[in-house]
Amino acid sequence: MQQTINLNLLRSLKVLLEECHVSHAAQRLNLTQSAVSRHLSTLREMFADPLLVRDGNLLIPTPKALLLQKKLESWFVELDDMMSNEVFEPSLWHGEFVLSSSDYVAQYILPEIIRELMQEAPHVTLTYRLWQPDLIHQLHNEGIHLASSMSLEAPKGLSSIQIGEDHSVCLMGAHHPLASSETISVQELLHYPHIKIVGGGDKDGLFETALNALGQQRHIALHVPFFFAAAQALCQNDLLLVTPEHIAHHLSERYELTYRALPFTTPKHKYWLTWHSKYDLDPSHIWARSMIEAIMKRVKGSVAYETESYPS
């Protein structure tokens, strides 16, 4: 039978086989008796079988109709379950959720995400991947469910929520010669070698652009993927690290570091939770991204964490 099947016709057939009576079926379907009779006529032609044969006031199903009835019962149970608006229950969720961001997020925010996920959705496997900018248009291919990243504008062609914004500052060891200065000049900034974070996305590209516009270049003495390694290097050497202020502020509370404003203005960093639009209405994804967004707003060290002001 090579033709398109109307779902309403199949539902009519299911009810007709249950009632074996056209008028009773019409009442359940909220249709007129003539409409149900037309449905039955179409179904008979579609399946090349009488389906229901009259016996007095009743309609008796044929063997083929009985076979169809068994299939329709199980099929409509699955269909109704698929179409139901049941509330998502995290405790029953089985599967994998892939989150991608920087090592900074992994160190300071991920532990709280894991704690809540294990409490609320204990059967889910969380996979964390170090973020790189070229992944932004590969979320589907790479199997990334949610990414936390930086960009001046919301990533195009994807769904996203802005979770905060800040600007670049210059981070250094508390012993650094510039630590005693309230302000630093471009010449002082370029006099000392720099660290560049190369993992987790672009942290100093806006600074680099502004510096190039001035016709200046800096010396990068160390490329390193992790903030922990950068912080250790800053504590032990006269190096500088241009980094977002919320990161500098939090690292300064944990290590013997301090930071100063840059000698020129750079555009603000904007931070986004981003996902492929295919997950917009997925109940498990809605729950997970809402949970992660809420955590990022309350965990100290996150860009979205509310603080009165950062010292400069």
N, C-alpha and C positions, 0 to 999 in steps of 0.2 A: 504494500500500500504506500505509494509514493505521493504523499500530499501533506499539506500543513494541517495539523490537528488543532482545533480550537479548544483551549483549556476549559471554557465554559461548557462545551459539549461533553467532555469527559466527566466533569462534575455532575452534569445532568444524568449521564449514564450511571454513575455511581449511586446517586440517589434513587433513580428509577429501579435499579437492581435491588436496592434495599427495601423499597416500598412495594414494588410490583403493582403499582397503581398510579396512573397518570395524574389524577387530581391531587392525591396525597403528596406526590413528588413535587407538583407545582406549588403547593403551599409551603413546603420546606425550602424550595428554591426561590420563593417570592416572585414567581412568574405566573403568567396566565396558563390555563390548561392547553390552549391552542399553541402557545409557544413551546411548551414541553412536548406536545405531539409532533411539532415540526422538528424539534431536536431529535426525537426518536426516529423519525423518518430519515433524517440526515445520517444518523448513526448507523441505521440498517444498511444504507447505501455504502457508507464508508467502510464497514466491516464485512460487507457482502454476506450478511446473516440477519435473520429476523430478530435475533436477540431476545425479544419478549413475545411470547405467543399467548393469545387470549384463551382463557379457560373460565367461562362464566364471567364473573365480575373481576377476576384476577388476571394478571399477566404472569405467565410461567417462563422463567429464563431458560434459554437453550444451553446446551453444553458449552458452546463457545462463550456465551454470556457469563456463565459461572467461572470459566477460566479467566475472563477479563476482570471479573469482580475481585478475585483474589489479588490480582496484580494492582488494581486500582486502590484497594484498601491500603496496601503497604506503601504505594507510591504517594498517595495523598497524605499519609501520616508524615512522610519525609518532607513533602512539599509544605505542609502546614507548619511543621517544625522550622523549616528554613525561612518561612515568611513571618514567623511569630516575632513579637516585639518584647521577648523576655529580657529582663534586666541581666546584663553581663555579670557573671559571678567569677571574680578573679581566682578564688580558691579551687575552682574546677578547671582552670585554664592549663592545658598541657601544650608545650611547644617551646620554641626558641625565640628570643627577642634580641636583635643585634643593635647595639648602641655604639656610636662612633664619636670620639672627641679627642681632646688633648690629654697628655699625661698629667697635666695640672688637674683637670676634671677627674681623671682616674684616681689621683691621690687624695683630693680633698672633698669631692662630691660623690664619687662612685660608692664609697662605703655606706653612705646613708641610703642610696638607691638600692643597694644589695640588701640592706637590713629590712627595708620596707617591702621589697619584692618577696623576700623569703617569708615574711609574716603574712602578706596578703595573697600571694600567688606562689605557693611553695613548690608547685610542679613545673614551673617555668625555668628554662635554662637561659641565663643572661650571657651573651657573648659581647665583649668589649673590643673595639678595634681602634687603633691609633688613626686619627683623622689626617687626611691630606687634601688640599684644595681641589686636586683633579678628580676627587671622588664625587664632587657635587652633582655631576650629571651622570653618575653611574650607580645611583642608589639602588635602582631596580636590578641591574646586572650583578652588583656586588652583594645583594641580599641584605643591605643595610636598612633597618626599619626606621631608625631615628638618628639624626646627626646634630651635634651642637657645634656651631661654627661662627666665624666672623666674616662680615662683608658690609660694604657701605649701604647696600640695598638688599631687600628680600630676594633670595635666589629665584630667578625666573623659571617658569615652567614647573615649579614645585610648590608644595604647601609649606607654610612656616608660621611661627609665632616669634615675635621679638621678645627677648627675655631681659634685655638691658643694653646699656651703652656706657662707654667711658673713653678716655684718651690716653695717649702714650706719655710715659715719664721715663726718667733715666735712673735705673737702679744700680747701686754700688755697695761695696762693703762699708761697714761703719768706720773702718780704718782708712778708707780711701782719701787721698789728698783733697778731693772735691767735696767730701762729706762735711767739711767745716764751712763751706760757702752756702749762703742762702740761695744764690742764683748761680747759674753757670752759663758761660758764653759758648758760641759755636766753636771758637778756637780751643777752649778747654775741653769741650765735648769730643773734638777730633784729636786731641793730643794723646788720649789714652786708647789702647786697643779695646775692641768690643767683642761680646759674645753674641752669636746669632742662634736662636732656637729654630731648628729645622724640622721638628716633628710637631704634629697636631695643627698645622695650618699656619698661615702668614700672620705673624705677630708684630712685625715692624716694617711692613711694606709701605705704609703711609708715611712713616718717618723717612724711609729711604727716598721716596719720591720727593718729599719736601727738601731733603738735603741735596739731591741732584739738581733741583730747581735753583739752588744757590750756587751751583757749580762746584760742589764739594763732594768728597768721598771719605769714608771712614775705613779704618783697617780692622778687618775681622780676624781676630786671633784664634777664635775657637768656634767651630760649628758643633752643636750638640743637640740631640733630640729631646732631652728631658730637662725640666725645670729644676729638679733635685740636683742634677749634676751642675747646672748653671749656678745655682745658689752656693754650692760648695766651692766652685771656682771663684766666685765673687768674694767669698769670705777669706780666701787665701791669696788673692792676687789683686793688683790694681787694674781691674777690668771694669767695663761698663756694660750694662744690658738695657736696651730700650724695650720696654714691655708695657702692656696695658696696666693702668693704675691699680685696678682691684687686685691684680696678681702681685704687683710690687708691694702694695699695702699688706697683703696677707703674708707674703714671704718675709717681710720686714718684722713681723710679729713672731716669726718662728726661727729666724736666723739673725745673725749680727749684720743686718743690712739697713740701708736707708735709701731714700730716693729724692730726686729733685725734679722740678718742672723743666721741660725742654726749653731751649732759648728761642724757639719759634713755635707757631701754632700748627697743629696737624688736625685733619678731620677726625671726628669722633669714631671710635670703633662701635659697630652695632653687632649684637650677638643674637643668634637665631637658633631655635629648634626647627629642624627642617626634615620633611619626609616626602616620599612619593605620594602623589594625589590619590593613588589607588587605595591608600589606607585611610582616606578622609572619614569614611563612615564605618570603618571596621571597629567593632566594640572593644576588642582587646587592645587595639592600637590607641583608641581614644582614651582608654583607662590608663595605659602605660605612659603616654605622653603627658597626660594631665598630672599623673603622679610625679613624673620627673620635673615638670614645670614647677609644681608646688614645692618640691624639694629644693630646686635651685633658687626659689624665692626666700627660703628660710634658712638655708645652710650658710654659715659664715664662710667667707672665701669665694662665694659665687658672685658674679657680676650683678645678679639680681637681688643680692642680699641688701637689706636696708641699713644704711649707716648714716649718721648725721653729716659727717664730712670726712674727707681724707686729709691728713696733714700733708703739706707740700714743702 
